[in-house]
Amino acid sequence: MNEDTGQRGAAGGGRRAHIGSFTSAGGRGITTAALDPATGELTLLGATGVLADPSYLALAPDAPVLYAVSEGEHGTAAAFALGAEGPYPLGDPEPVGGAGPTHLSVAGPWLLTAHYTSGGVGALRRTPGGGLTGPPAVLGHQGSGPDPDRQTGPHAHQVLPDPSGRWAVCVDLGTDSLRVLALDPAGDTARPPLPPRPHAETALRPGSGPRHLAFHPGGRHLYVLNELAPTLTVCRWDPEKGAAEPLAEVPVAPGEASEYVRGYPSALVADPDGRFLWAAVRGHDAIAVLALDEDGAGAALTASVDCGGVWPRDLALDPVGRRLYAANERSGDVTWFDVDPETGLPHRAGSVDVPAATCVVFA
């Protein structure tokens, strides 16, 4: 890594956390920390600032590789090998074919990117070693919503494969919709893989501003976190047809909080056991706890706790699902919580300074 934070210790083997940040707001780029599995404590090891504004990160499921988007006017994505000394670039950043990429995910041979500013979804080919090669395939989108400040055009905010691996779902804040993309079937090595293609679109409540989603571990429901209204939309998911059906919309902030400050919910995490959801609500500096029905078809707000900082942009569970980590962008920290296994309630356990923190992933 090309910058040392001066906080080495616990630098041996074991789990690592990688933390994205906005370099334009004083962030260090991608910060790496050692994870103590017994306490959840993070010990900063160093940072690399070779990529501007790496606001979202994703891990390759089949190689020790970390991917990052550079959230700029001319968006790019980069691959980093995870070596003993930290991430190091695997080639140059590749253009994603859109402006303001805010999210990325791995879908088989493709790295998918969601472009907030230009509104499309990009797909870059992954090489056998985990690197990236262009040019990207780009799926554009059209439409708008009723909010004159935020919904004059499409704003893709996240794109995520479903548990079956047959589909990817794009959340579009600008058009109040979910777009389903069909993924190329795996296993056909006689031809190059085909890029994702449009399959279906589901309308959500006008003005809700969907931002992020999470799938129930059972694979039959998905949950959409809405940024322009502090709510969660529960949808039935049909993995055979690649179809989403909205069922209900529930609050993620107490009524009295919703009346005075716009919530700007940002990130959503599902309990691996399918019993809880946790949502970051930036305007209230809070983490919402939602209890799920046994089959995942119903969700209800049960608690709202302080996020430990200011403007929680991202949430992540540790590798075993016992602790929750909040990347608090404006206070510049990552705060972790022990999660009560019976109630899902997070209890603050510690924090570490990471300027302009935006995202946390564990390797």
ZIGITA-V460217 format. One line per field, one symbol per residue. psi: psi as a letter, one per 30 degrees, with the letter a starting at -180 (. if undefined). burial: # if it has 9 or more other C-alpha atoms within 8 Angstrom, else .. Layout:
# ZIGITA-V460217
psi->???
burial->???
This chain:
# ZIGITA-V460217
psi->kgkkfghlkhgaaakkkkklljffgglgbjkkkkkjfeffkkjkealkgfkkhifklkkkfglikkkkkjiaeiklklkkkjlfgakkkialkkkfglkhkflllkibgkjkkkjeefgakljkkklfgfakkallkkjlllllafjfefhfakikfkkkklffgflkkkkjefghlkkkkkkkklfjgfllkklllkelkkklkkfeikellkkkffggllkkkkefkilkkkkkkjfefhkkjkelkllgkleeeffekkehkelkkkkffgflkkkkjefghlkkkkkklefgfkkkkflklkfgbkijflkkklfggflkkkjjeffhljklkkkkfefgkkkkfllkkjkhkfkklk.
burial->#..##.##......#########...##########...##########.##########....########.#########...#####...##############.###################..####..####...###.....############..####################..........##.###.#.#.############.#####################..###.##..####...##...##########..####################..######..#..#.##########..####################...###.#..##.#########.
